[in-house]
Amino acid sequence: MFDLNGKVAVITGSRRGIGRGIAERLAYAGAKVVISDISLQESEKTADEIAKKLNIETYAVKCDVSKKEEADNLIKKTVEKFGKIDILVNNAGIFFQKPFLEYTEEDWDKIIAINLKSIYLCSQAAAKEMVKRNYGKIVNISSIAGVIGYPGAAAYCASKAGIINFTRAMALELAPNKINVNAVAPGVTETPMTKFIIENKTAFEQTLAVIPWKRQGQPSDIANAVHYLASDEADYVTGQTLVVDGGWTIQ
């Protein structure tokens, strides 16, 4: 089950953290993976490590996902290299905390561009290729911040909520072309982006206090959910958001 042999998967923001975990999981299932991030050198390093570890073909492409020409180039290079794209995982994103009243227009625009606009750009480029074969899986990485509010994270919450409804809209439009579009909403997951929470004893204890499973997530937890949604076993699932948060949002 969940076999991805012969599939080609592009994962944005995949040099480290959740993105790398997803890339490794899909590669383990047999997919050829394209590692994409803002740094070509680090993307190539990750791609090489995954290729050696799992004996699978990988490829690295530098991409600033907030720029249309680079998103288009990512998909173009993938198709040139592998002949197709089966799976797109829109994982790239940024986070920072700042009081709403202190937000600048530049702060807002940066988060929306990288977290939300990028999904439109990369998905549109990928879907244009997917419709040619009447097949595709798009998985967008949202967050529980898309369904609950966080103080000091107004733009981040807005971007992640936007992903959830954009996922629904894309799913409706692309269903006639047999393209599934779903989202995964992680809770607090141990990555470089959340290091500041984990290293702050008080903040970490407060976080664990609201998680029924009493642990933070791992990239593998998110990767397992993505693996399912990227597989043919999820053919009848579209427009959905799978929350992976240890039970935080059910209380």
C-alpha positions in Angstrom: 0.0 0.0 0.0 1.0 3.7 -0.6 3.5 2.6 -3.2 5.0 5.6 -5.1 7.3 3.7 -7.4 7.6 5.5 -10.7 6.2 8.8 -9.3 7.9 12.1 -9.5 7.4 14.4 -6.5 8.4 18.1 -6.1 8.7 19.3 -2.5 9.2 23.0 -1.9 11.2 24.2 1.1 12.7 20.8 1.5 16.3 21.3 2.4 15.5 20.8 6.1 12.7 20.4 8.6 9.3 19.2 7.6 10.1 19.5 3.9 13.1 17.2 4.2 11.1 14.8 6.2 8.4 14.7 3.5 11.0 14.2 0.8 12.6 11.3 2.6 9.3 9.7 3.2 8.2 9.9 -0.4 11.6 8.7 -1.6 11.4 5.8 0.8 8.1 4.9 -0.9 9.8 4.9 -4.3 9.2 8.4 -5.7 11.9 10.3 -7.4 12.1 13.6 -5.5 12.9 17.1 -6.4 14.5 19.1 -3.5 13.7 22.8 -3.9 14.7 25.6 -1.7 16.1 29.2 -1.7 19.7 27.8 -1.5 20.9 25.7 -4.4 23.9 24.5 -2.5 21.9 23.3 0.5 19.3 21.7 -1.7 21.9 19.8 -3.6 23.4 18.6 -0.3 20.0 17.3 0.9 19.2 15.7 -2.5 22.6 13.9 -2.5 22.1 12.7 1.1 18.6 11.3 0.3 19.8 9.7 -2.9 22.6 7.9 -1.1 20.5 6.9 1.9 17.6 5.5 0.0 19.2 4.6 -3.4 16.7 6.8 -5.3 17.1 9.3 -8.0 16.9 12.9 -6.8 17.2 16.4 -8.2 17.8 19.8 -6.7 16.4 23.1 -8.1 16.8 26.5 -6.5 13.5 28.3 -6.2 12.2 31.5 -4.6 8.6 30.3 -4.5 7.3 33.8 -4.2 8.4 34.6 -7.7 6.4 33.4 -10.7 9.4 32.9 -13.0 11.2 30.8 -10.5 8.0 28.7 -9.7 7.5 28.1 -13.4 11.2 27.2 -13.8 11.0 24.7 -11.0 8.2 22.7 -12.8 9.9 23.2 -16.2 13.2 21.8 -14.9 11.4 18.9 -13.2 9.6 17.9 -16.4 12.8 18.3 -18.5 14.6 16.0 -16.0 11.9 13.3 -15.4 9.4 13.8 -18.1 6.5 14.5 -15.8 5.3 15.6 -12.4 2.9 13.5 -10.4 3.1 15.0 -6.9 3.6 18.6 -5.7 4.0 19.3 -2.0 3.7 23.0 -1.2 5.7 23.1 2.0 7.8 26.3 1.8 6.9 28.9 4.4 8.2 31.3 7.0 7.1 32.4 10.5 8.0 35.2 12.8 6.2 36.7 15.8 5.4 40.4 16.0 2.6 42.3 17.6 -0.2 43.2 15.1 0.1 46.9 15.9 3.8 46.8 15.0 3.4 45.0 11.7 4.8 46.8 8.7 3.4 46.4 5.2 6.6 44.7 4.3 6.2 42.2 7.1 2.7 41.4 5.9 3.6 41.2 2.2 6.6 38.9 2.9 4.6 36.3 4.8 1.7 36.3 2.4 4.0 36.0 -0.6 6.0 33.1 0.7 3.3 31.2 2.6 0.2 31.8 0.3 1.0 33.3 -3.0 3.7 30.7 -3.6 1.0 27.9 -3.4 -0.9 29.6 -6.2 2.2 30.0 -8.3 3.6 26.5 -7.9 0.3 24.8 -8.1 -0.8 26.6 -11.2 2.5 25.7 -12.9 2.3 22.1 -11.8 -1.4 21.6 -12.6 -0.8 22.8 -16.2 1.5 19.7 -16.6 -0.8 17.4 -14.6 -3.9 18.1 -16.7 -2.0 16.8 -19.8 -2.0 13.4 -18.1 -5.3 13.6 -16.3 -3.4 12.8 -13.0 -1.9 14.6 -10.1 -1.6 15.0 -6.4 -1.2 18.4 -4.7 -0.6 18.6 -1.0 -0.5 22.0 0.7 1.1 22.4 4.1 -1.0 24.7 6.2 -1.0 24.8 10.0 -3.3 24.7 13.0 -2.7 28.4 12.9 -5.1 28.3 10.0 -8.0 27.2 12.2 -7.1 28.8 15.6 -5.6 32.2 16.4 -2.1 32.9 17.7 -1.1 36.2 19.3 1.8 37.9 17.5 1.2 35.9 14.3 -1.6 37.7 12.5 -0.2 37.4 9.0 1.0 33.8 9.5 -2.5 32.9 10.7 -4.1 34.6 7.7 -1.8 32.9 5.3 -2.4 29.4 6.7 -6.2 29.9 6.8 -6.0 31.1 3.2 -4.2 27.8 2.3 -7.1 25.8 3.6 -9.8 27.5 1.6 -7.6 27.8 -1.5 -7.2 24.0 -1.2 -10.9 23.6 -1.4 -11.3 25.9 -4.4 -8.5 24.2 -6.3 -9.9 20.8 -5.5 -13.2 21.7 -7.1 -11.7 23.2 -10.2 -9.2 20.4 -10.8 -11.4 17.4 -10.0 -12.5 17.0 -13.6 -8.8 16.5 -14.5 -8.4 13.8 -11.8 -6.1 16.0 -9.7 -6.5 15.6 -6.0 -5.8 18.7 -3.9 -5.6 18.4 -0.1 -3.8 20.0 2.9 -2.1 19.0 6.0 -2.2 21.2 9.1 0.7 20.5 11.5 0.7 21.5 15.1 4.0 22.5 16.8 6.6 20.4 15.1 10.3 20.1 16.0 12.1 22.0 13.3 14.6 24.8 13.0 11.6 27.2 12.7 10.2 26.2 16.1 13.5 26.0 17.9 12.8 29.2 19.8 9.7 27.5 21.4 11.5 24.2 22.3 14.5 26.0 23.8 12.3 28.2 26.0 11.4 26.0 29.0 8.3 28.0 30.0 7.0 28.3 26.4 7.7 24.6 25.8 5.8 23.5 28.9 2.9 25.8 28.1 2.8 24.2 24.6 2.9 20.6 25.9 0.1 21.5 28.4 -2.4 22.0 25.5 -1.4 18.9 23.5 -3.2 15.7 24.7 -0.3 13.5 23.5 2.1 15.5 25.6 4.8 15.8 22.9 5.6 18.0 20.0 5.3 16.7 16.5 8.2 15.3 14.4 8.7 15.8 10.7 7.9 12.1 10.3 4.4 12.7 11.7 3.7 15.2 9.0 5.4 13.2 6.3 3.3 10.2 7.0 0.1 12.2 6.4 1.5 13.7 3.2 2.5 10.2 2.0 -1.1 9.0 2.3 -2.6 12.0 0.5 0.0 11.7 -2.3 -0.8 8.1 -2.8 -3.4 6.4 -5.1 -5.1 5.1 -1.9 -6.3 8.7 -1.4 -7.9 9.0 -4.9 -11.4 9.7 -3.4 -10.1 12.3 -1.0 -10.0 15.9 -2.2 -10.4 19.4 -0.7 -9.7 18.1 2.8 -7.4 19.3 5.5 -5.8 16.6 7.7 -4.8 18.1 11.1 -1.8 16.5 12.6 -1.4 18.1 16.0 -1.5 15.5 18.8 -5.1 16.5 19.6 -4.4 20.2 20.3 -7.4 21.5 18.3 -10.0 19.0 19.5 -10.2 20.4 23.0 
